[in-house]
Every structure is written in structure tokens, then in C-alpha cells.
Amino acid sequence: MRLGAGIGRDNPAALVKRAQGLEKAGVEVLWASELYGMDAVSLMGFLACATEKVQIGSSILPFYSRTPALLAMSAAGIDALSGGRCILGIGASGPQVIEGFHGVPFDSPVGRVEEIIDICRTVWRREPLDFHGRYYEAPLAPGLGLGLGKPLKMIDHPVRDRIPIYVASIGPKNVESTARNADGWIPIFFWPERADQVWGDSLAKGASNRSSDLAPLEVVASTTVAIGDDLDDLRQTARPQLALYIGGMGAADMNFYNDLACRYGLEEAAGKIQELYLSGHKDEAAREVPQELIDATSMIGPAGYVKDRLAAYREAGVTMLNVRFAGPDRERTIGTLREWMAD
């Protein structure tokens, strides 16, 4: 199991200090996020020049707001700046962001991501891009454009012709597609003991049709870590974020995170959280987040407890633990986790 961490947002000097500190402490992957604020690609390029060996991933680049060729170009650029350390993490985001902020229709995420993966790998191999799929076409066929386009190959020579592509997915069909086509999978709110009941069939179906050219699927699970006694207050800090996603990250009839909570067996709580959140009662919604969900998706407590949770993530097939540090001694926590991961 490898160790990753989100880099967050800050001024340039603070970001350099944080990135270099995490790298020195033993974090192996730094993740740059993108919501509907500043983009992640510029931050990844900055990190590439501020670090020496840590991998740099996007978690995630929404693919609706970029053409497939631009995703490929961006990843190749980060890979060149970093000397082959890029991970291209992509995902659909959600209709409120894609349609509300980017002004692009949110449709057919599974089919689109499969075509994007094919196009990116074609670009990185420096093959002329002559792709005619259901959702993407390059060059455009006569009638769709001016008819002047022709297949082009990338001018620059990528450092690698196979940059890892990780897909953020939680729906059954999307997870199956990820397990079949991608290099890695980025689920959200990963509950080790219930992951198999939610995603086991989809992962198995996808793996059964996975190309032999692909290495085993990397599984990236995020969690918050703090090691010590009397840390219940830290554990409760997860409530607002869980309430935001389960209750407010989507419309009442289309919230993927609410659906995930229901698939975990928390239908009643998910309904209450959403009702309260959408009616403006955010604090009350946070209080309705089940304690068992908080405990299952975090690693905050005494050493023995955290060690047991780490074992549960490993048993569930997680190959990379993406960590948020809640305690004060980040470097010591990283060292302890790495020691336990090596056992």
C-alpha cells in the first residue's frame, strides 16, 4: 500500500514548503484537486518544479470541460515537467457544476470516459488521431465542421507513451468500466467493510474483461488520520463535509453521494440529511450523519484502533491510501503509517 496526500490550496511559498515536507516525510503521491475554483493543471505544473520524486496526480480533472486531446496534452506536459511523475485523474463531477458552471450538457459519463481513455493513449503513442466514436470525433466529419480537419499526431514526444489514468467513479456501470479500462480507481467515502457489497460485482465484471496489457487496478481510498487518545472532537469534524455531499452536492433527485449512502444501507439517514440540507438547515443535517459512517471512513483514534483500520483498508483491496492529516504532528503520523504499511 502506497501513501498519498492532497496538497490543498495556499500561497506559493506555503505550497512549496508543504509539498517538499510531505515528499521528505515519505508521501509518494501528491494530489491536486479541482472543483469550480482555480484549475488543477497549473498547480500540478508548479508541484512538478517544486518536488523531485513524488508522483503528481489530479483528483480530479472534470472531463466535460476539456476535450480529450487537451486532457492528453495537459498530462503529457505535467509528465514532461516532472520527469515522468504524472497521474491523470479524471471524473465526471456532477450536473450542477458541469451544466451550471461550465455550461456543458452532462450526459453519458460512462461512454465518454471510455472514449477519452482511448484518445489519450492514442495521443501519447504519437499516432495520428483519427477517432470516430459515439461521443467524440477527431477530425470532425464533413457536416459537423468545415471539412478541413485532418488526423494529426502530437508534435512533442511525451516522456511516456502510457501515463496512468485513474477514474473517479461510484456508480455500478462506471465502476465496471473503470475496472475494465483504467489504471486506477478513485472512489469517494470508501467504507472498507461494505465496499464489496456496493462495488464488488462491478469490479469483478470489469476485471474479467480487463486487458492483459494493463497492470492490476490501483485502488485509491481517501481517509482522515490522527493517532492518539481523546480525539473524538477531531473525528466529528468530518460531519460538515459528509452532510454537504450527501445532502447538498446535487439536486434532490440526482445526488450520486446520497445514492452511495443509501447503497451502504443508510437510506433513512441519507433522506433526513438531504431534506435538512436542501431546506437550509446545514448544522442539523450534519448532526444527522451517522457516527458509524464517520468511524468507517476515517482513521482517528488510539494507535491500536488506527492500525486495525489500516488493516481493514488493506483487506478491502486498497493499494493507495490518500490521507488528510487531522492531528498536529503530520510528519510523525506519516512515519508511523509508513512503518505499519511495511509490516
N, C-alpha and C positions, 0 to 999 in steps of 0.2 A: 504494500500500500504506500502510495506517494502522498506528499503533503502539499497542499496549495493554499493560497490566501488571496482574498480580494484586496486590491490596492486602495480603493476609495478615491476620494477627490480632495485636493488641497492645493496650496501654492507650490510652485516648482521646487523650492528648496526643501520643503517638508516631504514632498513626494520622493525626491532623491534619497533623503535620509531614511525614509520608511522602506523604500524598495531595497536599498543596499543593506539595511538592517535585517530585513526578512531573508534576503538571499544569504547573508553571512550566517544567520541563525539556522539555516537548513531548509527553508521553504523551497520547494522545487518548481512550483508554477505560480506566477502572479496573474491574477485575472482582472481585466478592466471591464467595467460594466457600462451599459448604455441603455438609458430609458428614454426620456424625451427632454434631456438637457444637453450637455456637451457630448460630442461624439467620442467613441472609444478608440477609433483608429489613431487619432493624433496622440492620445495618451499612450497607446501601445508603442508608437514610434519613439516617444520620449523615454519610455521604460527600456526600450531596446538599447538606447545610447547610455542609459544610467546604470545598467547592470552588465554582468559578464557571462553568467552561465544559467540563470534561472529561465525557464520557459515562460512565454508571454502569451496569454490566451484572452480571447474576447468572450465575455459571458454577460450578454450575448450581443451579436450584431443582428438586428431585425432585418430579415432578408427582403421584406416587401419594399423597403425604402431604398434598395440598391439593386442594380442589375446584377445578374450572376457574374458577368465578366468583371464588374467593378469589385465584387467580393473577392474574386480570384486575384485581381491586380493588387488590392489592398493587402491581402495575406502575403502575396509574393514580396511586396515592398517591406512589410514588417519582417519577413523571413530574411530578406537581404540585409536590413539594418542590424538584425540581431545575430546574424551568422547561423541561421537555421534553427531558431528557437520559437517560431510562431505556432500557435494552435488557433485555428479558425473555428470559433464557437458561434453558431448561428441558431436562430429560432424565429418563430412567427410573431412573438409578442402577442398583442391582443387587438381586437377590432376597435376599442376605444382610442388606443394610441395610433394604430395604423390608419384608420379612417379619420380620426379626429385631428391628429397632429400632422400626419404626412399626407392626408388627402388621397389615399390609395385604397381601392377596394380590398377587403380582407376575404379572400376566397381560396379554397383548395390548398391548404397548407401542406398536406402530405405529398400530393403530386408535385407541387412546386419545389419542395426541398429535395426530392429525388432528382429532379432535372438540374437543380443548382449544383448538386454534388457532381453529376456527370460533366457539367460545363466547366466547373472549376478544375477538375482533374484533366480535362482536355486542354485548357489554357496552360496549366503548369507543365504539361508534356510538350508544349510549344507546337501543337498540332493546329492546322487551320481550323477555326471554329466554324463548323458547318453543322448546325444543330437545328432540328425541326421537331420540337416537342409539342405537347398539348398546351403548355403554358408559356414557353419561351421559344423564340425563333431568332436565329442569327446565321447568316444575314436575313433581313426581312424579305419575305416573298413579294414579288410584284403584286401590287394591290394593297399591301399593308404599308409600304413605304414608297420611296421614289423609284425603286428598282435599280438603284445604283450601288447597293451594297455588294461586297464580295467577301468570301471567307478570308479572315486574317489570322495570323498567329502572333503570339506575344513577341514584341520587339526584343525585350530584355531576356536574359537567360536566368530563370529562377535558381536560387540556391538549391532547392529541392523540387523534384517533379511530383512529390506526393506529400503535401503539407497536411497534417492531421486535421480532419473535420469532425468537430463534436457538435451534436444537435441537442438542443433543449427541447424536450418533449415529455408530455404526461398522458395524452390520450392514447387509447389502445392501438389504433391504426398507426399513429405517428410513432409510437414506441416500437412497434413491429418493424416499421420502415427504418427507423434508426438502427435497430439491431441487425438489419439486413445490409445496410449500405454505408453507415458512418463508421468513423474510427473510435468515437466516444459518445457517451450519453450523459446529458446533464439534466437529471430530474430535479424537482423542487420539493421541499418539505419531505425528504426521504425518511420513512419510518422503517427501520430495518426489519422488525418483526412482522410487519404487514405488507412489505414491498412485494413479496411473492404473490399474495392473494390479489393485489392490484395489477401488477405488471408481469407476473410470471409467465402466463400464457403468451402474451405479446412478445416478450423477449425470446421465448423458446421458438415460436413460429418464425421470427425474424432470423434467429441464429441458424435454423435449419436450412435456410436459403442463402446464407452468407457466403460470399465468395472466398475461396481458399487463398486468394491473393491478399485478403485482409487479415491483420492480426486479431486476436480476441478483443472484443469490445471493452473499452475502458469505461468504467462507471464512476462518475464524479458526484459525490454527495456532499452537500454543504451542511455545516453544523456550527453551533456556537460552543466554545470551550472555555472553561475556567476550572481550575483544580484547587480545592480547598474545602474547609468546613464552613458551615453557616453562610452559604451562598444563595439562599433561597431568593433574596431580593434580586440578584443577578438573573436567576432563572426566569423571574416574572417579566423581565424586560423584553422577552420575546412576544408578549401578548399583543402590543400595538401592531407589529408587523403582520402577525398571523391574522389579526382582525382585518387589517387593510386588505390583504389578499383574498381571504375567504369571504369577506363582506363587501368590499368595495372595488376590487380590481376586475371590473366588468359589470355588465348590466345584470338585472335580476334573472333574466332567462338565458344568459350566456356568460358564465364565470367559470373558467376552467379550474380554478383553485378551489372554488366551492364544490365543484363536481368531485375533485380529488378527495376532499374531506368526507364527502358522502361515501365514496368508494372505500375509504378507510373505516367506514362503519359509524361515522359521526353525523348522520343525517339531521337529527334533531338539533344538535348544537350548531351545525352549519346554517340551518334555516334561521335560527334565532340571531346568529351573528350577522347574517346578511340583512335581515329585516331591521335590526337596530342600526347597522352602519349606514344603510341607504336612507334611513329616516333622520340621519344626523346625530345619532347617539353613539359616537365613536368610543367613548370611555366605557359605556355599558356593553358595547359589542366586545371590547377587549376582555371584560370580566367574564364573558360567556365562553371564551376559548377554553376548551377542556385542558385540565392540568396534564392528563395523560398524553395529549398531543405535544405539549411543551416538553415534557420529560422525554418523549420518544424521539424528538427531532433536535435535541440539544445534548451536550455533554458537560453539564455544570454540577460539580459536587466533589466529594472526597475522592482521593486517588483511586481507591478500590472501585468506586462507582464508575468513574470515567474510564478506567481500564476495562470494566465489563462492557460499557457501551461501545468502546473501540472494538472489542471482540465481536459484538453484535453486528457492527458495520462490516467487518471483515467477513463474517459468516454469511451476510446477505449479498456478498459479491462485489462490494465496493473496492475499487482499485486506487481511487484518489480521494482523499478527504480534504475538502475545501473548507478552511477554518476561519471563523470570526473569533477574535480573542476578546473575551469579556473581562478577564481579570487584569490586574495591574502589571504583572511580570510576564510580558509577552515572550521574551527570549527564553526564559526558564520553561515556560509552558511548551514552546516549540521543542526544546531539547528533551523534555520528558516524553512528549508524544513520539518523537523520532526513536527514542530508546524503546518505548513499548511497541512501536510498529516493527522494529527489527527483531523482536522476540519470536 
